[in-house]
Amino acid sequence: MLGGLFNALIYLIQVLQTIILVQFVLALLINFNVVNMSNDFVAAIWRALNALLDPLLAPIRRIMPNTGAIDFSPMVLLIGLTVIVKLLEPMVYYG
């Protein structure tokens, strides 16, 4: 029973990791003018992704130094989530 709960939590973390990667790639595309924010579809996706991820990324951004145009807080969050998954995996398989 408890293994199933941990397995569901790992799945949700993996979905969150995918959302973080999509937001990071979209941010790069916007910064390098590959996609335009005047497009309503792009702007809507950007706002939705930021609404989902800003509560998680804001504390990391406050701690990290300003690096200029590239934001490394998604990478820090991905590493932290990966560590959480690696800690939860033994609980799923061994008890």
Sequence and secondary structure as in RCSB ss.txt:
>XXXX:A:sequence
MLGGLFNALIYLIQVLQTIILVQFVLALLINFNVVNMSNDFVAAIWRALNALLDPLLAPIRRIMPNTGAIDFSPM
VLLIGLTVIVKLLEPMVYYG
>XXXX:A:secstr
 HHHHHHHHHHHHHHHHHHHHHHHHHHHHHHTTSS TTSHHHHHHHHHHHHHHHHHHHHHHHHS   SSS  HHH
HHHHHHHHHHHHHHHHHHH 
